[in-house]
Amino acid sequence: MKLRTPFRYDYVGSFLRPDKLKAAKADFKEGKITEAEYDKIINECIVDVVNKQKELGYHVITDGEFRRTFWHLDFMWGFEGIEHEATGNGVKFNDELAVLDDTYLVGKIRPKAHPFVEYFKFLKQFEDENTIAKYTIPAPAQLYQQLIVPANYDTTRKFYPTDDELIADIGAAYQDVIRQFYEAGCRNLQLDDCTWGAIVGDAAKQRYANLGLDIEDIKATLLKVNNLAVEGAPEDLIINSHICRGNYHSTYFTSGPYDSVADYVFAQENVDTLYLEYDDARSGGFEPLSKVSPDKKVVLGLITTKKPELEDKAEVISRIREAAKNIPLDRIYLSPQCGFASCEIGNKLTEEEQWAKLKLVKEIADEVWG
């Protein structure tokens, strides 16, 4: 396959769960259908969403993340040494509590045959001469952050007295699963990463200062674990990163411009492309794009998935031109700022409005780049 992400019109990866899938999951939880029957319905829904992506003229396909409850935690559960429990706890977003399974260590992190690789194999069969499959997984820094949050810190230190030991095992586990994806035929992998978005702005700096931590040390650590994880990856494997400030049920986790992290992630992270959230003022200006290393491409997330109203086409084109003052237009691409359903609850818009957003992305890209 010669097709490589990103494409001039692109998207992050997750899609709203159709009613058929939601009903099937409820029936499975209540014991009304078997796991095999549930899996059959998931597969049917994935086929439907892939066909819709192709009908819109997109060159990349995903499974919509339909097999997951959470965009990040489900992947983490695929490593040895990690367990989870539904307790009703969660993370406070701007407008509501994102209820997430507690996810924590019960031993050393070790790779094993990861279930997501089998999920990718199902998706790959739908590639054709016009489309390539990509798979989305949480960034290594996301796993690191999950394990050092206050609720997990003491437990993690029982198994990993130092960050260096923890980072080494995270890096090794990711290197193994990247190899698994590659051997399964994956040539486009996306690392979804909220850690950079969580440390931008003055509020984050103060939060870490209150913990007695230097935020510059935190940035260096995030960069270290992400770069370690992709060391030795095959040259023909495209590895991209999507940076987000939170996207749960149309709300967000944090705000702040990229200025304070650009010297790290824009300049030094070893990925091919950055998918960047830029759908409202919370992301700041385009000036930090001048820090993007010359080997990277940038996908501007100028179309929001958080609300159904369509953006003004002329305004989006104007913003693309503005961004091009800081990075050449031929290294710029267009997408929504995030997925439509980072967790299975999804954002507050309909499936029809979701597809209208992607239609708009394509129309704008065609007009800008031809």
Backbone torsions as a table, in degrees:
resi	resn	phi	psi	omega
1	MET	NA	128.4	177.4
2	LYS	-94.8	-9.0	179.8
3	LEU	-72.0	136.0	-178.9
4	ARG	-139.1	137.3	172.0
5	THR	-74.5	152.7	0.3
6	PRO	-86.2	170.1	172.7
7	PHE	-113.6	158.9	-176.6
8	ARG	-54.5	-38.1	171.4
9	TYR	-114.5	123.4	-169.0
10	ASP	-143.7	-178.8	174.9
11	TYR	-155.0	167.6	-171.9
12	VAL	-80.0	-47.8	175.5
13	GLY	156.8	-39.5	-174.4
14	SER	-92.9	150.5	179.1
15	PHE	-130.3	156.4	178.0
16	LEU	-57.8	135.6	177.4
17	ARG	-71.3	127.2	178.1
18	PRO	-68.4	157.2	-178.4
19	ASP	-56.5	-36.3	179.5
20	LYS	-58.6	-40.4	-179.3
21	LEU	-73.6	-42.0	178.7
22	LYS	-60.6	-43.0	-180.0
23	ALA	-65.1	-39.4	-179.8
24	ALA	-64.8	-40.3	179.9
25	LYS	-65.7	-40.7	177.7
26	ALA	-62.8	-42.8	178.9
27	ASP	-64.1	-38.7	179.7
28	PHE	-66.1	-43.8	179.4
29	LYS	-61.6	-33.0	-178.8
30	GLU	-88.3	1.4	177.9
31	GLY	77.9	15.4	-178.5
32	LYS	-81.0	-23.9	176.3
33	ILE	-133.4	157.8	-179.3
34	THR	-81.6	168.4	176.7
35	GLU	-62.6	-37.7	178.8
36	ALA	-63.7	-40.3	178.6
37	GLU	-66.8	-38.5	177.6
38	TYR	-64.6	-45.4	179.1
39	ASP	-60.7	-37.5	179.2
40	LYS	-62.5	-40.4	179.5
41	ILE	-69.5	-40.8	175.9
42	ILE	-56.9	-47.4	-179.4
43	ASN	-59.7	-41.9	179.1
44	GLU	-62.7	-40.9	-179.8
45	CYS	-68.2	-35.5	177.0
46	ILE	-66.3	-43.4	176.9
47	VAL	-57.9	-42.9	-179.6
48	ASP	-63.1	-44.4	-176.1
49	VAL	-71.6	-34.1	175.8
50	VAL	-64.6	-44.0	179.2
51	ASN	-61.3	-37.5	179.3
52	LYS	-66.6	-40.4	177.5
53	GLN	-59.8	-42.3	-179.9
54	LYS	-68.0	-40.5	-179.9
55	GLU	-60.2	-33.6	179.2
56	LEU	-76.5	-8.0	177.9
57	GLY	89.9	17.0	178.6
58	TYR	-79.3	149.8	-178.3
59	HIS	-100.7	-2.1	176.9
60	VAL	-119.4	143.1	177.4
61	ILE	-126.7	145.0	171.2
62	THR	-132.7	170.6	177.0
63	ASP	-90.0	11.1	178.6
64	GLY	72.6	1.6	-174.1
65	GLU	63.2	30.1	-174.7
66	PHE	-66.4	-20.3	-178.4
67	ARG	-86.4	-3.0	-174.2
68	ARG	-105.5	153.9	167.1
69	THR	-90.9	-44.1	-179.4
70	PHE	-122.9	145.3	-176.1
71	TRP	-64.3	-25.2	-172.0
72	HIS	-118.1	-44.7	-171.7
73	LEU	-65.6	-39.4	-179.1
74	ASP	-56.1	-38.5	178.7
75	PHE	-66.7	-42.5	-178.4
76	MET	-60.7	-34.3	-179.7
77	TRP	-65.6	-11.1	-179.5
78	GLY	-83.7	2.9	176.0
79	PHE	-104.2	149.0	169.9
80	GLU	-64.4	146.1	176.1
81	GLY	91.9	-1.7	-178.8
82	ILE	-121.0	130.0	177.5
83	GLU	-126.0	168.9	179.9
84	HIS	-149.0	161.2	-179.0
85	GLU	-153.3	136.1	176.4
86	ALA	-84.9	112.8	-175.7
87	THR	-120.5	-5.9	-174.9
88	GLY	88.6	-1.4	176.4
89	ASN	-75.9	173.7	179.8
90	GLY	-177.5	-164.9	-178.8
91	VAL	-120.9	132.8	-179.2
92	LYS	-77.4	117.4	171.7
93	PHE	-93.5	-173.4	-174.5
94	ASN	-59.9	-45.2	-172.8
95	ASP	-112.7	-11.8	-176.8
96	GLU	-161.3	170.1	177.8
97	LEU	-87.7	124.6	172.5
98	ALA	-84.7	108.7	-177.5
99	VAL	-78.9	118.1	-175.3
100	LEU	-128.9	148.6	174.4
101	ASP	-64.5	137.1	169.2
102	ASP	-61.9	129.2	-177.1
103	THR	-130.0	123.3	-166.6
104	TYR	-153.9	167.7	-179.9
105	LEU	-83.4	143.4	168.9
106	VAL	-126.3	5.3	-179.8
107	GLY	179.2	-171.3	177.4
108	LYS	-69.3	146.5	177.9
109	ILE	-76.9	123.1	178.7
110	ARG	-136.9	142.9	177.7
111	PRO	-76.2	155.7	171.5
112	LYS	-149.4	179.4	176.6
113	ALA	-58.9	112.5	-171.9
114	HIS	-86.7	131.1	-178.8
115	PRO	-60.5	-27.7	-179.9
116	PHE	-63.8	-26.4	178.7
117	VAL	-66.7	-38.8	175.4
118	GLU	-66.4	-36.8	176.9
119	TYR	-62.3	-40.7	177.9
120	PHE	-62.5	-40.8	-179.0
121	LYS	-58.8	-38.0	177.4
122	PHE	-63.6	-41.8	-179.7
123	LEU	-68.0	-39.9	-173.0
124	LYS	-58.5	-30.4	-177.1
125	GLN	-62.7	-15.0	-177.9
126	PHE	-96.9	3.5	172.3
127	GLU	-63.6	149.3	174.1
128	ASP	-145.9	-168.2	-175.8
129	GLU	-66.4	-14.5	-177.7
130	ASN	-109.8	-8.4	-173.6
131	THR	-137.3	148.9	176.8
132	ILE	-128.3	142.3	178.8
133	ALA	-85.4	138.8	168.9
134	LYS	-123.2	153.9	177.0
135	TYR	-123.7	141.9	-176.3
136	THR	-110.2	132.3	176.2
137	ILE	-138.0	156.9	178.2
138	PRO	-67.6	147.8	179.5
139	ALA	-66.5	153.4	176.1
140	PRO	-54.6	-37.9	178.6
141	ALA	-61.6	-28.1	178.9
142	GLN	-66.7	-40.8	176.5
143	LEU	-67.0	-43.4	177.0
144	TYR	-55.7	-48.7	-178.6
145	GLN	-62.6	-40.4	179.6
146	GLN	-57.8	-35.4	-173.9
147	LEU	-87.3	-10.8	179.6
148	ILE	-114.3	6.1	173.9
149	VAL	-61.4	154.8	-175.4
150	PRO	-50.3	-38.3	-177.8
151	ALA	-66.2	-24.9	-177.1
152	ASN	-107.3	-10.4	-167.5
153	TYR	-56.3	-50.6	-176.0
154	ASP	-64.8	-40.3	178.6
155	THR	-63.7	-43.5	179.8
156	THR	-61.9	-39.3	-177.8
157	ARG	-69.0	-18.6	174.7
158	LYS	-65.9	-34.0	-177.9
159	PHE	-99.2	-26.7	-178.3
160	TYR	-134.9	93.1	-178.7
161	PRO	-61.2	-25.8	-179.3
162	THR	-128.5	157.4	176.0
163	ASP	-64.0	-35.7	-179.2
164	ASP	-59.4	-40.8	178.9
165	GLU	-67.3	-40.6	178.9
166	LEU	-64.6	-46.3	-179.0
167	ILE	-63.1	-39.1	-179.9
168	ALA	-60.8	-42.8	-178.7
169	ASP	-74.5	-35.3	174.8
170	ILE	-62.6	-45.5	179.5
171	GLY	-59.7	-44.9	-179.5
172	ALA	-65.3	-40.3	179.8
173	ALA	-65.0	-41.3	178.8
174	TYR	-68.7	-40.7	177.6
175	GLN	-57.8	-39.2	179.2
176	ASP	-66.9	-45.6	-177.3
177	VAL	-71.5	-30.7	173.7
178	ILE	-62.7	-41.0	175.6
179	ARG	-62.1	-39.5	178.5
180	GLN	-61.8	-44.9	178.3
181	PHE	-61.5	-43.5	-178.2
182	TYR	-62.9	-44.6	180.0
183	GLU	-65.8	-22.8	175.9
184	ALA	-83.1	-1.7	177.5
185	GLY	100.9	6.9	179.4
186	CYS	-76.4	130.0	177.0
187	ARG	-123.7	2.7	178.8
188	ASN	-140.0	106.9	-177.1
189	LEU	-120.1	138.4	-178.2
190	GLN	-121.2	128.1	177.8
191	LEU	-99.7	111.6	179.6
192	ASP	-87.3	130.2	-165.9
193	ASP	-140.5	108.7	174.9
194	CYS	-94.5	-3.4	-174.0
195	THR	-68.0	-39.5	179.3
196	TRP	-66.8	-39.5	178.8
197	GLY	-66.6	-24.3	-178.1
198	ALA	-81.3	-13.6	-177.0
199	ILE	-113.8	10.9	175.9
200	VAL	-83.1	156.7	174.0
201	GLY	86.6	163.8	-176.9
202	ASP	-68.2	-30.8	-178.2
203	ALA	-62.9	-41.8	179.6
204	ALA	-65.4	-41.5	179.3
205	LYS	-59.2	-43.5	-179.7
206	GLN	-68.8	-37.9	179.9
207	ARG	-60.2	-44.2	179.6
208	TYR	-71.6	-35.7	177.3
209	ALA	-60.8	-39.3	178.4
210	ASN	-63.9	-25.3	177.4
211	LEU	-90.0	1.3	-179.2
212	GLY	76.9	23.3	-177.3
213	LEU	-114.8	144.2	176.5
214	ASP	-88.0	120.9	-175.4
215	ILE	-63.9	-26.2	176.6
216	GLU	-67.0	-34.7	175.3
217	ASP	-65.6	-38.1	178.4
218	ILE	-63.0	-44.7	179.3
219	LYS	-60.7	-43.7	179.2
220	ALA	-62.5	-35.5	179.1
221	THR	-68.9	-43.5	178.4
222	LEU	-60.3	-43.1	178.3
223	LEU	-63.5	-41.5	-178.0
224	LYS	-62.2	-47.6	-176.3
225	VAL	-69.7	-37.7	178.7
226	ASN	-65.7	-43.6	-178.5
227	ASN	-71.3	-35.3	177.2
228	LEU	-61.9	-40.1	-175.7
229	ALA	-64.7	-27.8	-177.5
230	VAL	-100.9	3.4	176.8
231	GLU	-60.8	135.2	177.4
232	GLY	78.9	5.7	178.6
233	ALA	-65.7	145.6	180.0
234	PRO	-56.8	143.5	-176.1
235	GLU	-63.1	-30.0	-177.4
236	ASP	-92.6	11.8	173.1
237	LEU	-95.7	117.4	175.7
238	ILE	-79.5	124.2	176.8
239	ILE	-120.9	116.1	-178.9
240	ASN	-112.9	164.6	178.2
241	SER	-129.9	136.8	174.7
242	HIS	-111.8	122.8	-177.4
243	ILE	-106.1	128.8	-169.6
244	CYS	-135.8	157.6	175.4
245	ARG	-110.9	21.0	179.2
246	GLY	101.9	139.8	-173.1
247	ASN	-153.4	60.4	-177.5
248	TYR	-107.4	115.7	174.8
249	HIS	51.7	45.6	177.4
250	SER	67.4	16.1	173.5
251	THR	-116.8	-178.6	-173.5
252	TYR	-136.3	164.5	-177.6
253	PHE	-96.7	-40.7	-173.0
254	THR	-150.4	168.4	178.2
255	SER	-135.4	157.6	176.2
256	GLY	144.6	147.8	-178.9
257	PRO	-74.0	166.8	-179.0
258	TYR	-79.4	-7.6	-172.2
259	ASP	-48.9	-44.5	-172.0
260	SER	-77.0	-12.0	179.4
261	VAL	-115.8	-4.6	-173.7
262	ALA	-61.1	-37.4	-179.0
263	ASP	-66.3	-17.6	178.6
264	TYR	-97.1	-72.9	-170.9
265	VAL	-72.8	-40.3	-179.8
266	PHE	-69.2	-41.6	-172.8
267	ALA	-88.4	-31.9	-166.1
268	GLN	-122.7	-13.4	-178.3
269	GLU	-72.8	134.9	-172.7
270	ASN	-89.0	68.8	175.4
271	VAL	-126.6	164.9	-177.2
272	ASP	-84.9	-32.1	-174.0
273	THR	-145.5	147.2	173.0
274	LEU	-113.2	119.4	171.6
275	TYR	-92.0	115.8	-169.2
276	LEU	-117.2	134.5	175.4
277	GLU	-72.3	121.6	-180.0
278	TYR	-147.2	37.6	-172.6
279	ASP	-91.2	-8.8	176.0
280	ASP	-157.2	-176.6	-173.4
281	ALA	-65.6	-17.8	-179.0
282	ARG	-61.6	-20.6	-177.1
283	SER	-90.0	-7.4	180.0
284	GLY	76.9	-163.9	-175.1
285	GLY	-90.7	-177.5	-176.6
286	PHE	-91.5	-4.1	-175.9
287	GLU	-55.6	-37.7	179.8
288	PRO	-62.1	-16.4	178.8
289	LEU	-62.2	-20.5	177.2
290	SER	-66.4	-16.7	179.5
291	LYS	-86.8	-9.2	-178.6
292	VAL	-64.9	126.6	-178.4
293	SER	-61.5	149.3	-171.8
294	PRO	-65.6	-13.3	179.0
295	ASP	-86.5	-3.9	-176.1
296	LYS	-105.0	151.4	169.6
297	LYS	-103.4	162.6	-179.5
298	VAL	-130.1	128.4	174.1
299	VAL	-104.7	114.0	-178.3
300	LEU	-82.6	119.9	177.4
301	GLY	-87.8	76.4	-174.8
302	LEU	-92.6	-10.7	180.0
303	ILE	-105.3	125.3	-175.5
304	THR	-84.5	144.7	171.4
305	THR	-100.7	2.7	-174.5
306	LYS	-85.6	-17.8	-179.7
307	LYS	-145.9	154.4	-171.2
308	PRO	-79.2	-21.0	-175.1
309	GLU	-62.1	135.3	179.4
310	LEU	-78.4	139.9	177.9
311	GLU	-70.2	155.9	175.3
312	ASP	-76.0	123.8	-174.0
313	LYS	-60.0	-44.8	-178.5
314	ALA	-63.2	-37.4	179.9
315	GLU	-67.2	-40.2	178.9
316	VAL	-65.1	-42.6	178.5
317	ILE	-62.0	-38.9	177.4
318	SER	-62.2	-39.3	179.6
319	ARG	-68.5	-36.0	176.0
320	ILE	-61.6	-44.1	178.5
321	ARG	-62.9	-37.0	178.8
322	GLU	-66.0	-43.2	178.9
323	ALA	-62.1	-34.4	-177.9
324	ALA	-67.1	-8.1	173.3
325	LYS	-74.8	-15.3	-176.3
326	ASN	-113.9	-17.8	177.6
327	ILE	-151.3	139.2	-174.8
328	PRO	-57.2	143.3	-177.7
329	LEU	-58.3	-32.3	-177.9
330	ASP	-73.5	-6.1	173.8
331	ARG	-106.0	8.6	-179.0
332	ILE	-106.5	141.7	178.0
333	TYR	-135.2	173.5	-173.3
334	LEU	-131.1	141.6	176.6
335	SER	-160.6	172.9	164.7
336	PRO	-65.8	163.5	-174.3
337	GLN	-74.7	-22.0	-178.2
338	CYS	-159.7	-175.5	174.8
339	GLY	-74.4	172.9	179.5
340	PHE	-90.8	-12.9	-178.9
341	ALA	-152.9	75.8	-179.7
342	SER	-59.2	-34.9	168.6
343	CYS	-120.6	164.8	-170.8
344	GLU	-63.3	-18.3	177.8
345	ILE	-62.3	-32.2	176.7
346	GLY	76.8	168.9	177.0
347	ASN	-88.9	171.7	-171.0
348	LYS	-90.4	69.7	172.2
349	LEU	-154.5	165.3	-177.6
350	THR	-89.1	167.8	176.6
351	GLU	-61.3	-39.1	179.1
352	GLU	-62.5	-41.3	178.5
353	GLU	-67.9	-34.7	175.3
354	GLN	-58.7	-49.3	-178.2
355	TRP	-69.2	-31.1	176.3
356	ALA	-64.4	-35.5	176.6
357	LYS	-61.7	-45.7	-178.1
358	LEU	-69.8	-33.4	174.9
359	LYS	-62.3	-40.6	178.6
360	LEU	-64.3	-42.3	178.4
361	VAL	-56.1	-46.2	-179.0
362	LYS	-65.5	-42.8	-179.8
363	GLU	-60.0	-44.4	-179.5
364	ILE	-66.1	-44.6	-179.4
365	ALA	-61.6	-41.4	178.7
366	ASP	-61.5	-37.7	-178.7
367	GLU	-72.6	-37.2	-177.1
368	VAL	-78.1	-46.0	-173.1
369	TRP	-106.3	-11.9	178.1
370	GLY	76.4	NA	NA
